[in-house]
Amino acid sequence: MEKLIEILKDINPDIDFETCENLIDGHLLDSLSIISLIAEIEDAFDIVVPAVEIIPDNFNSAARMMNMISRLQEDS
Amino acid sequence: MTLSSMLFAGKVASLTSFFSLAYCLAFLPVCIILYSLMPGNAKKYFLLAASYIFFWLISGKLVIYLILSTFSMHYFGLWIDRTQNKMQLQLAQSEKEERKNIKKKYVSNLRAILFLAIALHIGTLLTLKYTAFFSSNLNTLFSFFRLPFELEIPKYIMPIGISFFTLQALSYIFDVYNGVIKADDNFFRLALFIGFFPQIVEGPICRYRQTADQLWNVSKIDYINLTHGIQRILFGLMKKIVVADRLNPLVQNIFSDYTEHSGSMIAFGAVCYTVQLYMDFSGSIDAVIGTAQIFGVTLPENFQRPFFSKTISEFWKRWHITLGTWFRDYLFYPVSTSRLMKKLTSSARKKIGNHYGPLVAGSIALFCVWLCNGLWHGAAWNFIFFGLYHFALILFESLISPLVKLVHKTMHVNTEWKWYKAIQIVKTTVLVVIGELFFRAESLSAGFYMFRKIFTDFSFRSVLNEFTNIPGIDLPDLMIVFVTVLIVFTVSLINEKGISLRLVLAKQNLAVRWAVLYTMIVFIIIFGAYGFGYTAVDPLYAQF
């Protein structure tokens, strides 16, 4: 989780990623942030995030992102 | 006498409009009555039959394209699904070292199947819709370079709605490929999902997960759905025949005789066309969603008060939403997060920072989206320009956004201040109107001519003189349009504040509810543009 929070803070230091639960629905992360985030997550966690995973459900909070990462790690 | 002429094949084109007498007073009521009489399990088959009869009546033998599309998506879906199952089975039975090779082999097979499916669906659309455009442009190129070639320009008849049902069929195939849904082996369920009559002409472009099961599990019509559905259809009817159709003679005249009009009149025409297009398209979508609601089916919304947008990118999240999300999910993200683009994003972020880094890959993906969006609307240069115009605006907004934030911060601008928001909304609306001017223009050069004229020949005085010379519309017509737009604006404003006017109305007593309903009907009957002196206008988006 720490690694993910670090990536997120690097992309946008103004957001409290530990508590925020509406990153996409609240328009805090835009499509450009998502593009950065995916490139960084793939590098850091050695996974491939398919385009089909890019849905608000998977990106609305750091915890949800972590769930997706764990799932993709198990699948690969 | 042939069978097709006996069965009115393609002869009831007026059904294309959900506000024609043929639809409102014959097709839909007959459907509702027969649907109600059908036993529970037969209702879905009845909807399927009604959908095919509807398509047959408006398109005749071109219904073959819809049938072939359904067969294709059914077949490709099952092919992909079975290949995926085989892969999973082999992966489960093999050692860890072998898995990578097995996966590689199957992934390339799956990609080949997907490519074939895309080639077939997009190939058909390209052939029917764009061959003439590409051939004539190639001929121009040949003659420019004095090459001795001349391609024959074919004329294909395109079935109504092909641009919509092709995207819907592709979304199903992509979703099966991506493992979002399982392939459906029930051909009839798929046929109803893609051919459901209200959505076939102008969308919304639905996803399998959104509507397929709902349509297949329809039950008897309930009172709430019936009344809410009728209300929605009436609201759409008001937008379409009181505003859009009434403005049609004016828009038609200004855009076809554009050389005869002053710049101020052209600007007025562009505003009127934007209003007409919104009222026409969103009004038709109201009828589509209302009709579906009568049968208990919830279709996705296609509009979310787009003229309250503060930026162009926000506008496209509120206008023709199902097309925008289709391009986002099946083009923007797959391109911007492809292996090559991810590498580009990582290296660009290190060099040019968090904002501009992803913008490099993002802008390439965005360009693809807007080129396709422009082309999707039609095979002409002005549609391509329309797409690229919006690409340039959205890219520009992204480029300057760090600067704008900095200015806000240093100058202590309150972005939540209502007048600041109002200025942003006006700015976005002006940019949208300019885009629509090119969209509606007879050609790209006509669009540029009209745009130039706005700045070189502008005077408020000439508008009234020119307006009085346009046949088919007068000042009282304009007043009716203005009042109705004001009504629609007020309803939108209330909805924008998060209040559902329909729910508020539903809580009122019977007398108030029926009074509102009757007022709407009387308003439409009195002020609608129909009958003697008016030509029925086909839904504008049906031609795309």
Interface residues (C-beta under 8 A of the other chain):
Chain A: D10 I11 N12 S31 L32 S33 I34 I35 S36 I38 A39 E40 E42 D43 V49 P50 A51 V52 I54
Chain B: D175 N178 G179 V180 R328 D329 F332 Y333 P334 S336 T337 M341 K342 K343 T345 S346 R349 N354 H355 G357 P358 L359 A361 G362 S398
